[in-house]
Amino acid sequence: MSSRIIDGKSTAEELRKRLTGAVAGLAERHGLRPGLAVVLVGDNPASRVYVRNKARQTAAAGMRSLEHRLDAATGEAELLALIAKLNGDPEVHGILVQLPLPPHINEAAVLNAIAPHKDADGFHPVNAGLLAGGGGDAVVPCTPLGCLMLIKNTVDDLAGMRAIIIGRSNIVGKPMAQLLLREHCTVTIAHSRTRDLPGECRRADIVVAAVGRPRLVGGGWIKPGAVVVDVGINRVDAGGGKPALVGDVDFAAASEVAAAITPVPGGVGPMTIACLLHNTVTLACRAHGIQSPL
Ligand SMILES: NC(=O)c1ccc[n+]([C@@H]2O[C@H](COP(=O)([O-])OP(=O)(O)OC[C@H]3O[C@@H](n4cnc5c(N)ncnc54)[C@H](OP(=O)(O)O)[C@@H]3O)[C@@H](O)[C@H]2O)c1
């Protein structure tokens, strides 16, 4: 059996096209231009690439992109003061602070300082609480939101399906579990202390791997016909010192068994930024009491 490849790249492209149309409509009908402020502290090379891509895609969709690049030595108080300013700026509808922050800054204090109604990443405890309460008003973290969109494009009716999420982080695993619960799946959250992880996995109709361990999930872990979503991004040596990106799933082996599977790269990754733009448009509409066109 060979799996259907879930093409995150083209799904993200379609979503961005839809967002661009929606943004143009908001400008025309309401004179509203959604604005996203991205804050980067320090010069982590991966973070710089992410921030550049976010800014580029925000502008390409016709939205206002505001970048704040701060020196690695910036103090917590200075960063909190910037967030307070952005919270009060009516042209800013979404705020994102790129993680990780330098070790001298308390990440939780910074994320908690972002106004929940401008929390484009959905990491604020108010939004996590709304999501846990099943509320439709929660800002949903971008990566799990993108995973859900890919799953819903693949499966007609999720109700009653068994789903396993491997990983319990606040930014991926836990919100993913809440989203699948909201879709009436029977959800298992697995982690590093889970007993018989391959056995737990083999019972699942939907597997979401968000672990950060290259090719942890083998082909023998997958129930025939399952849908597999691989969130992992792991840099490995492809031989001869050449780097390669691989997921948390052994793609070659799992694609022999699964009904559908996301590749790495080209699966979940491209959906994350598209969902960030999606969240920002939603927040801009809410701020102005406009029905979201999305
Ligand atoms: N595509 C994207 O846009 C995107 C976005 C975010 C993250 N990612 C990638 O997704 C992966 C996960 O990210 P994250 O931020 O959620 O990571 P994280 O905070 O490090 O969490 C990893 C989770 O995996 C669990 N785990 C670790 N080793 C395990 C093992 N051997 N068996 C079972 N569970 C294990 C950990 O369990 P414990 O809780 O017990 O320690 C933890 O819950 C990373 O590769 C990251 O780069 C991709």
The ligand as an SDF file (V2000), in Angstrom:
LIG
                    3D

 48 52  0  0  0  0  0  0  0  0999 V2000
    6.2880   22.4450   11.5400 N   0  0  0  0  0  0  0  0  0  0  0  0
    6.2690   23.4760   12.3900 C   0  0  0  0  0  0  0  0  0  0  0  0
    5.8830   24.5660   12.0220 O   0  0  0  0  0  0  0  0  0  0  0  0
    6.6800   23.2460   13.8060 C   0  0  0  0  0  0  0  0  0  0  0  0
    6.2440   24.1010   14.8170 C   0  0  0  0  0  0  0  0  0  0  0  0
    6.5930   23.8110   16.1420 C   0  0  0  0  0  0  0  0  0  0  0  0
    7.4010   22.7090   16.4000 C   0  0  0  0  0  0  0  0  0  0  0  0
    7.8550   21.9260   15.3750 N   0  0  0  0  0  0  0  0  0  0  0  0
    8.6830   20.7280   15.6140 C   0  0  0  0  0  0  0  0  0  0  0  0
    7.8770   19.7810   16.2840 O   0  0  0  0  0  0  0  0  0  0  0  0
    8.6630   19.0330   17.1900 C   0  0  0  0  0  0  0  0  0  0  0  0
    8.0560   19.1590   18.5760 C   0  0  0  0  0  0  0  0  0  0  0  0
    8.0810   20.5060   18.9750 O   0  0  0  0  0  0  0  0  0  0  0  0
    7.6470   20.9750   20.4360 P   0  0  0  0  0  0  0  0  0  0  0  0
    7.9480   22.4020   20.5710 O   0  0  0  0  0  0  0  0  0  0  0  0
    6.2790   20.4760   20.7240 O   0  0  0  0  0  0  0  0  0  0  0  0
    8.7360   20.1180   21.2950 O   0  0  0  0  0  0  0  0  0  0  0  0
    8.9840   19.9710   22.8590 P   0  0  0  0  0  0  0  0  0  0  0  0
    8.4540   21.1260   23.6030 O   0  0  0  0  0  0  0  0  0  0  0  0
   10.4240   19.6100   22.9790 O   0  0  0  0  0  0  0  0  0  0  0  0
    8.1040   18.6920   23.2440 O   0  0  0  0  0  0  0  0  0  0  0  0
    8.4450   17.4110   22.7930 C   0  0  0  0  0  0  0  0  0  0  0  0
    7.4920   16.3990   23.3630 C   0  0  0  0  0  0  0  0  0  0  0  0
    7.8760   15.1200   22.8850 O   0  0  0  0  0  0  0  0  0  0  0  0
    7.9480   14.2130   23.9840 C   0  0  0  0  0  0  0  0  0  0  0  0
    8.9960   13.2240   23.7330 N   0  0  0  0  0  0  0  0  0  0  0  0
   10.3350   13.4190   23.6620 C   0  0  0  0  0  0  0  0  0  0  0  0
   10.9640   12.2640   23.4160 N   0  0  0  0  0  0  0  0  0  0  0  0
   10.0170   11.3120   23.3460 C   0  0  0  0  0  0  0  0  0  0  0  0
   10.0440    9.9250   23.1120 C   0  0  0  0  0  0  0  0  0  0  0  0
   11.1820    9.2660   22.9010 N   0  0  0  0  0  0  0  0  0  0  0  0
    8.8730    9.2580   23.1100 N   0  0  0  0  0  0  0  0  0  0  0  0
    7.7000    9.8920   23.3150 C   0  0  0  0  0  0  0  0  0  0  0  0
    7.6180   11.2280   23.5300 N   0  0  0  0  0  0  0  0  0  0  0  0
    8.7620   11.9270   23.5440 C   0  0  0  0  0  0  0  0  0  0  0  0
    8.2680   15.0620   25.1900 C   0  0  0  0  0  0  0  0  0  0  0  0
    7.8090   14.3590   26.3200 O   0  0  0  0  0  0  0  0  0  0  0  0
    7.9580   14.9360   27.8440 P   0  0  0  0  0  0  0  0  0  0  0  0
    6.8990   15.9940   27.9490 O   0  0  0  0  0  0  0  0  0  0  0  0
    7.6780   13.7550   28.6660 O   0  0  0  0  0  0  0  0  0  0  0  0
    9.3470   15.4640   27.9280 O   0  0  0  0  0  0  0  0  0  0  0  0
    7.4920   16.3290   24.8850 C   0  0  0  0  0  0  0  0  0  0  0  0
    6.1690   16.2510   25.3550 O   0  0  0  0  0  0  0  0  0  0  0  0
   10.0860   19.5800   17.0340 C   0  0  0  0  0  0  0  0  0  0  0  0
   10.7690   18.8040   16.0670 O   0  0  0  0  0  0  0  0  0  0  0  0
    9.8680   20.9750   16.4950 C   0  0  0  0  0  0  0  0  0  0  0  0
   10.9790   21.4350   15.7270 O   0  0  0  0  0  0  0  0  0  0  0  0
    7.4930   22.1790   14.0870 C   0  0  0  0  0  0  0  0  0  0  0  0
  1  2  1  0
  2  3  2  0
  2  4  1  0
  4  5  1  0
  4 48  2  0
  5  6  2  0
  6  7  1  0
  7  8  2  0
  8  9  1  0
  8 48  1  0
  9 10  1  0
  9 46  1  0
 10 11  1  0
 11 12  1  0
 11 44  1  0
 12 13  1  0
 13 14  1  0
 14 15  2  0
 14 16  1  0
 14 17  1  0
 17 18  1  0
 18 19  2  0
 18 20  1  0
 18 21  1  0
 21 22  1  0
 22 23  1  0
 23 24  1  0
 23 42  1  0
 24 25  1  0
 25 26  1  0
 25 36  1  0
 26 27  1  0
 26 35  1  0
 27 28  2  0
 28 29  1  0
 29 30  1  0
 29 35  2  0
 30 31  1  0
 30 32  2  0
 32 33  1  0
 33 34  2  0
 34 35  1  0
 36 37  1  0
 36 42  1  0
 37 38  1  0
 38 39  2  0
 38 40  1  0
 38 41  1  0
 42 43  1  0
 44 45  1  0
 44 46  1  0
 46 47  1  0
M  CHG  2   8   1  16  -1
M  END
$$$$
